[in-house]
């Protein structure tokens, strides 16, 4: 998954629902651990601004 | 140095825990990941109308922007249900000031503080939580205490690491988008406005919370993943196309945009462990329908702080001892939360035309009673006049013990 930082408002919704704990949130941005992420897409489904894309570009 | 309480998170839950622990004679340190507590705001900024009343929470005066004496709820076809009292029952506040004032109050009472301390791990000794590891201005530091309190919000690190809540199911999360606007056309700035409907806000609502005569938070929360588009897209649709929304927002200018996530799936099964307590959003202490959580966090935090000091003085901070906190707060709100969870499921199934019919027969008082888990007193069955779908809905409410 990829986060468009221009859209992301760091609400942390994606991190809350990630079943693998692959997403952590700092004060200003979202960090994805690509070793843990399996592109399930649940994060993209909750994003309030559509900042997340999943899978191959 | 070892503290009595190590509190993670300087929001209303964490600072209320701190203030009550300090008053009970405990030593406290508060850590927050943010360097600027309360910013960015992730909230509609309404307090007092959900859960604890204004009398039960100590709202910092400087944070009050606008007293609220009621609300207007609009059904999908814009049938209004109005509740208006003569006195203020709530406030729209500035959360930046609100959180900062409570934080300052806690520190003035004696709490130590570490801002910009990002907690990355819990320290366990003999199976009991006895501190946290934080990244703090480029260094890794350990902070130890008798009890660690996780008041670190919806995406709680403490809840995740301790295993008390590993993640939130999407259906138990709402995500929100909100503009603060000036030039808003508000009929009555002392009333909040809510807009319901599957097309308006699936499993959620649009809100207009007046901060003054022409200034308001215009926002939306929707069931995560339940819509056909993003929360932002639904909000823009309301502002541009909803018959009332476009009147309210005509000529209005956004001066801030913010997003948020709200855990409304009810409290975690357990919010205590050996040497550990959870408070506020981290504990899931949020009204499952309104999404309001500030008051609950403050009252539950006060209980947590008091119980923690009591347990430390008694030399026992085991899960069993700390569970006094769990029983005390559940005694106050447990029933309300479980009823509102059931009502939430019912509302999720309810079609827009039934909501419209319901809006015609419900009074504002009825809505206040319903969302507080109290039985509605009036005879609604007569009012339903043979409307089968509406009668079915009323029957469901009766099963939830929300109608006599």
Interface residues (C-beta under 8 A of the other chain):
Chain A: X9 X10 X11 X12 X13 X15 X16 X17 X18 X19 X21 X25 X26 X27 X42 X45 X46 X47 X48 X49 X50
Chain B: X33 X34 X35 X40 X42 X116 X118 X153 X154 X155 X160 X166 X167 X168 X169 X170 X173 X175 X176 X177 X222 X224 X225 X230 X231 X232 X233 X257 X258 X259 X260 X261 X263
